[in-house]
């Protein structure tokens, strides 16, 4: 996939622009990092504008933000910047041990479990419908040979990334086993609480919500969807609670995107 270069025109002074992938037909975002960052903005009530054009950051990543002429890439670096700039901290209610556990949960989901989602979405039979939706929406206007070449290029790159990370060296069954153990561990931490550490959400809750919405909700009948319907139903309840709190316009966003596509 070609990485688009940002033009030299800077964003309007004071306007925070969130560059991210467009909503899917089933979720406000199919990208956990993008949904995590937008949810953080909503939780902290920081005004922002979405830019769904396929403009990658200088690091070649999504999401990224522009603010007062500055460009920050990577969702976690964006959050660190926003915390300093706007003096907000959604983890302020946690003690030091809870902050350590929260960091560990988020890192596990983003650096380990995430790769099972990548495999499921782009390389497995469970992701066939997802791939059809993506390629139809993004490349449906192209002639067949070109669409085929783009699909091959994306698949080849994802296989390379998975192999380089190490997760791609496992079998499909082993990958889903890793993801299940990760998510069941988070399910155990959550238990019957509203959020991971009680009645108030933290950044780990945001990361968990973003992962469930981008995996189970965006990949119906996948191993992720099956897990939250059987062994980890509290993760589904948790995600629904986050959605109701911060996305009363969830269905509107999805339908608006479908209409404009």
N, C-alpha and C positions, 0 to 999 in steps of 0.2 A: 504494500500500500504506500502510495506517495505521501510524504510528509509535507504539508502545505506550510509555506513560510508566512509569517505574520507580516502585514503591511506596516509601513513606518508611521502611519497615523496613530497617535496615542489616544487613549480613552479620555472622555470628558472629565475634567477635574472634579474629583469628589464622587464619581460614579464607579461602583465596583462591578466589573464585568466578569461573569463566570463562564468560561469556555468549557463546554462539556458535550458529550454525545446527546443526541436527541432522544426523547422518550421512545419506548417501544410500544407495541400494541397491548402489552400486558403490565408494564411497569413504568414508573416515571423515569427510571434509568435502568439499563441493563448492566451498567458499570458500577460495581460497589464503591470504588473511590469517588466517582462523580456524585453518586447519591449520598455518600457520607458527607461530602463537602457541602452540598446544597442543604442537607438536613442540619448541619452545624450552623449555617447561615440563618436558617429559619429559627432554630432554637435560640440563637443569640439576638435575633431581630435585627441583624445587620442588613440594610437595604442592598439589593443586588439586581443585576439584569442578566438574563441568560443569553448566551450566544451559542446557538446550536450548529453553526457552520463548522465544517470539518477543518479547523485550523489548529494544528498541534503546537505545543510550546516549543521553545528552542531545544528542550531536552527530548522532543519527539513524543511527549506524553499528554494525556488527558487525565484529569482536568487541570486547568491552570486559571489564574486570575490576573486581571489588570486593575491597578488602583493608583491614581495620581501619577501616572507615567511609569509605574513600576510593574514588572512582570514576575510572577512567582509561579513556579511549576511544582507539581507533585502535591497531592491532597494534604499530606501531613505537614509539609513546609508551608502550604497555604494557611493551614489552621494555626500553626505557630506564629506566622506573620499577623494573622487577624487577631489572635489573642493579645499580642503586644500592641497593635495599632488601635484596637477598639476597647482594650482593657476588659476583656471578657474571659471567663474561665468556667466551663461547664463541669469541671472536676473539683471545684472548690469545696464541695461538701464531703469529699472522700478523705479518709485518713491516709497515712503514708503506706500502710499495707494494702489498702484497697486500691490506691493509685498504682502500686506495683502489679497487682493482679490485673487491673484494668489494662495496663500497658501490655502485659503478657498475652491477654486474650485478644486484644486488637492486633498485635503483631502476629500471633498464630493464624488468625483469620486472613490477614492480608498477605502474609509471606509464605504460608503453607497451604491452608485449605483452599485459598483462591486458585491455586494451580489445578486442583481437581475440577473446579468449575470451568476453567479455561479448556481443559481436555474435554469435559462433557459437552460444552457448548460448540466447540469447533471441530472435534475429531470423532465424537461418538455418534451412535445411532440416535441417542436421546436428543441430540442437538440438531437433527435434520430439519425440523420445522423452524427452529430459530434461525438457522443459516438461510433457509429459503426466504424468511421474512426480511433478513438483513440484505441479502443480495438483490431481492426484488425491489426493495425500497431505495437502496443506494446505487445499484448498477442495472436496474431493470431496463433503462433506456438505451443501454449499450448493445451492440450486436453480439451474437453468441460467441464467436471466437475470443473476443476481448473479455467478456464476462468470465469465460472459462479460464483464461490466463490469469485474471485477477484472483479468482478463487484458488487456483493452484499456488499463486505467490503467497497469499495469506496463509494457506494451510502449511506450506513449506516453512514459512517464518515461525509459525506457532509451534510446529514440531521441533524446530531448532531451539526456540526459547525454552520449551519444556525439557528438552534433553540437557541443555546447558544448566538449567536450574537443578536437575537431578530427578524431579518428579516424573519426567517423561521416560525414565528408564524402568519404571514399574509397569506392571500389567494393569489393565483397566480395573479388574477386581481389587487389586492392591491399592490403586488410587482412591477408589470409592471407600475402601476400608479405612484409609487414612482420614478422609474427610468425615466419615461417620464418627470415628473416635474423637476427632477435634470437636465436632458439633455436640456430641453427647457430653463431652467435658464441660462445654459452655452451658448446656442444658442443666447439668448438675449444679453448676455455680448459681444459675438463675433460680432453680427450684420453683417455689410457688410465689416468689416475690414479684412485684410489678416490674421492677428493673433489676439489673445485676446486683446492685448494692442497696436495694430498698425502694423507697417511694419516689426517688428522683433520678432521672436518667443522666448518664455520663457519656464521655466520648466512646467508651467501649460499647455502650448500648447503641450508639449511632452506627458504629461499624457493624455490629451484629444485625441490626435492622437492614442496613444497606446490603449485606451479604444475602440474607434470606429473601429480600425483595428481588434481588438480581439473579438468584439461583432458583429457589423453589417456585416463586411466583412467576418468574419469566421462563421457566422450563418445566411446564406441567408434566407430571408422570415421570420425571427424572428421579434418580436416587435421592436428590436433595428434597424434592417434593414428597416423596414416599416417606422419608425420615421424619419430617415435621408433621406428617399425618399419623404416624404410628408411635415411634419411640421418643420423639422430642416435640410433642404437641405444644409444650410451653414456649418453644421458640416461635411457633406460628402465632400464638396469643400475644407474645411480646411484640412481634412485628406489626400485628394489627393495632396494638395499643399505640405504638410510635406513629403509625400512619394516621390514626384518628387525631392524635395530638398535633401533628405538624403538617399534615397534608389533607386538610378538609377539601381541597380542590384536586385531589389525586385523579379522579375519574375525568374531571374537566380537562386537566393537562393532557391526559392520554388521548381523549377524543379530539381535542384541538389539534394535537400533533397529527393524528390520523387524517383529519380533514385537510390539513395544510400540505400533507405529503403527496 
